Amino acid sequence: MAPPETCLADFMEATARNQKGTLPETYGYQADVAMGIGYWMETTNQCKVVEKPFVVPNGLDDFQGYVILYAYCSEEGVKSILEGQLPPMLPATTKEPSSFPTLEAISENFGAKDPKAASVNSKFCVALRVPAELTTKADTPGRDLWIVRFDQDLISPFLQAAKEGNVAKLKAGLEAGVKADVVDEDGVSALMMAAMTGSAEACEVLLKGGAGVNWAERNAGRTALMFASQGGHLDAVKTLLAAKADTSKVDSEGQTSLHWAAVGGRLEVAKLLASIGQKGAKNKEGQTPADVAEKMKHEETAAALK
């Protein structure tokens, strides 16, 4: 049996992987109802660490190549980071709050001229899980200081463009060297995001760029066709089918794309997929797509699938 995590970095890494980690004993939970988030408060210096790490994806479907750094800031700084309002460069450290006896010591690590006055900017902390290539260790003898280069992050803007169905930005990203098959930290691909949006043109750009049409995200095993089907995005579904999307693939619940069209009551998509097959496919609960549509009270869709 592997030993339990003994530092905050291990705990945050486990959290990022949707796994259960062991929180170091020097931290206790505190909820912030106003902000709608929770913190792990370090009992010695009272620094509040946001309960989940802020993740910048590297585009790969594995857990390699990341580092955990800590950015210390004011409450307003926390809000900005969580809202994605990131500066081009952000100073951070590998040292977690329990490494410092006081908030002033945190400020000293970052080179504050007046550590006591600057300690207000060390009351809060955000763990950053970022690709190693976006980080640079500063030459600061006696201090542990790193610079995170958010301005060099090409993956996040590319995935955001996929979510928005922004074809121009997707093409620009591909030209800049981003691969069409990049995924976020949960293994959700850019193609899936475009399919959720319903942008057939964005899907086509990504497919032509080499995106895998039958890629399944790791948490639920769903494919781009399943997302497009649930959303009722007929043109996107047609684009994916033309690229040989597999209608027989099932997710972790045993559901096909036709099942997902039934869940959403997407009549036209359901008719198209049913014409290809899988009308008799049963999920893990033994339900056919028609059964699912009936359960969801989509009577017209259910009738079309019988």
N, C-alpha and C positions, 0 to 999 in steps of 0.2 A: 504494500500500500504506500502510495506517495505521501510524503510528509505534508502537513497542512501549511498553507501560506502564512508567513510570519511577518511580511511587510506589506505596506499599502499598495505598492506596485503590483505584487502578485494578486492581491485582492481585486484591483482595478482591471488587471488583465483577464482574470476569470469572469468578471462582470461583463467585459467587452465581448467575451466568447459565449455569453448567455449560460455560464456555468456558475455553480455555487462555490464561492471562495470563503476563506476564513479571515474575518476582519481582525486586525491587531487589537489587543486589549486596551490600548491607549486611546481608542476612539469610541464615541457613543453617538447614537442617532439623535438628530433633532430635525423636526419638520418645520418648514416655512410655508404656512398656509397661504400667505399673500402672494408668494412667488410660485406656489404650486410645485415645489421641489423639496427634497430632503438633503440634509448635510450629515457628514460624519465629523463631529467636533472632537478635536484633539484636546484631551483633558488637561494638559500642562499649560499650553499657551492659548487655548480657546480658539484656535484657527478653525474655520468651518470649511470642510472639503465637500464640494458637490458630490452627491452620492454615486453618480455614474460618470465615467470618463467622457470627454469630448473626443470623438473619433474622426480622424481624417483618413479616409480609405486610400490604400495604395493601388487599388484596382484589381488585385489578385484574390482568388478564392482560397486563401490559406492564412495562417496566423503568423507567418514569418515576416521579418523585416520591419517590425514596429518597435518603438521605444516608448516608455512611459516617462513623461516629464511633468513638472508641476508649475503652473502659472499662478502667482499670488497677486491679488488685486482687491479693490474695494467691491462693495455690493453692486455698484453700477458697472464695474468691469465684468463681474459674473454675468450680468444680464446681457451685456454686449457680446460676450463670447458665446453664450447659449443661443442668442439670436442670430449667430453667424456673422456678426459685424466685427470681422477680424482685421487687425492691422497687417500691413505687409510683412512686418517682422515683430515677433513677440519674445521678450526675454523669459526664460524659464530655467528650471533646475531639476536635477535628478533627486534632490533632497526633499523628502516628504515632510509634512509639518512636525512630526515627532522628532525629527532630526534637530530641531531648533528649540532652545529653552524658552525663548520669548519671541514676540512679534518683532521686536527691535532687531533681534538676531537675523530674522528673515530679511529685513530691510538692509542690514549690513551686508548680507550675502549679495544683494543686488546693487551694492555700491552707493547707497543713499548717503548724502552728506550729513543729514540730520536723521539718523535712524529712528529716534523717538517720535519725531514729527511725522515721519513717513510710515510709521507702523500702522496707521489707519488703512494704508494700501496693502496690508498683509493680513487683514482679518479674514479674507476669503481665499479659497484655493480651488483651482480647476485642474483635475488630472487630464493631461493631454495624451492621447494614444495616437502617435503620428508616425508616418514612414521615416525611417532613419535618414533617408536621403534629403529630407526637408530640414534636418537639424545640423547645427554647427556649434562646436564647443568654443567658447570665447577664451582668449588668452588672458585670464584674470587670476594670477597667482594668489592662492589662499582663499579663493572663492569658487563655487561651483556654478558657473553661468553658461547657459546654452541659448542659442537664438533659433527660434522656429521660423522658417521662411514660408509663410503662407502664400507669398507672392509667387512661389515656385510650384504651387499645387495646381496641376493640370486636371487631375481626376475629378475633384469635387465640382468644378464648373462644368465639366463634360457631363457628369451624371445629372446635374441640375438642368442642363440644356435638354437632356433626354426626358426628364420629368415634364418640362415645359413644351416639349415637341418643337424646340427651336432648331430647325434644320441648319440655318446658317452657322450657328455656334457649334453644332455637331460636326459640320464639314470643316470648320476652322480647327477644331480639336484634332480631328483625324489628320489634317495637314500638319499639325504641330507634333504629331507622333503618338497621340493617344490611340490605343488599340480599341477597336469597336466592341470587343468582348469584355471590357472592364466591368467589374462588379463593385457593389458597396461592401461595407463591413459584414453584412449578413448574407452575402452571396447573391444579392438581387442585381441582375444585369441591367445595363443601360437599355437593352432591347426590351426587357420587361417593363421598365419605367415608361418607355415610349408607347408600349402596348397598353399600359394602364391609362395613359393620356388619350390614347385613341388616334395618335398621329400616324397614319399609314405612311406618309412621306418620311417621317423620322425613322420608322421601322425599316423602310427600304434603304435609306442611307446606311444604317447600321448593318443590315444584312449584306449589302454590297461591300461593306468594309470588313466583313469577316465575322460578324457576331454569330454565335451558335444559336440556331433557331430553336433547338430542343433542350437548351440548358435549363436545369432545374435548380431553384434556389435551395439552400441547405436546410432551412428550418422546417418548411412544409412541403418541399418537393414540387412546387408549382412552376409551370412554364409560362413563357410569354403568351402562348395561345390561351392558356387558362385565364390569365389576367384580362386579355382583350375580350374573351368570351363573356366573362362575368360582367364586364362593363358595357357589353352590347355594341362594341366598336366594330361594325361590320367590315368597313374598308380595311382596318388593321388586321382583322381575322383573315380576310381574303389575301392580303399581302403575305401574311405568315404561312398560309396554306400553299401559296404559290412557291414559297421557299422550302416546301416539304416539311412543314410542321407536322409532328406525329399526333394524330387525334386519339391514338390508343394509349398514350402515356397517362399514368395516374399519379396523383400526389400522395402524401402520407395518409390521407383519409380514403384512398382508393377511388378518388373522383377524377373523371376525365374532364376535358374541356366542355363536353356536352353537359355534364353534370353542373358545371359552373355557369353555363348559359341558363340552365334551368333554375339555379339558385337566384339569379338576377331577373328571371322572367324575360329574358332577351329573345323574343319570338323569332326575329329574322335570322339571328345568329344560330339559334337552336335548329331552325329548319335547314340551314346550310350544313351544319355539322351532322345532323341526323341523316342527310342525304348521302353522307360519306360512310357512316356506320356508327357503331357504339350505342345504338338505341337500347340494346339489351344489357349493356355493361352495368354491373352492380358495384356500389361502393362498399366500404367495410361494414356498413349497417344493412347491407343487402338491398339497397334502394337503387332502382333504375333512375335515369334522368327524369322520366315521367313522374315517378314517385316523389322525387325531390321537388319538382315543380308543383305538384299537388300539395305537398307539405307546406310550401311557401305561399300557397294560395294564388299561384299564377295559372289560372284555369285554362286560358287560351294556349299558353305554352305547353301545359300538360296534355291537352287534347292533341296538339300537333306532334307530340312525341310518342303517342300510343300506337 
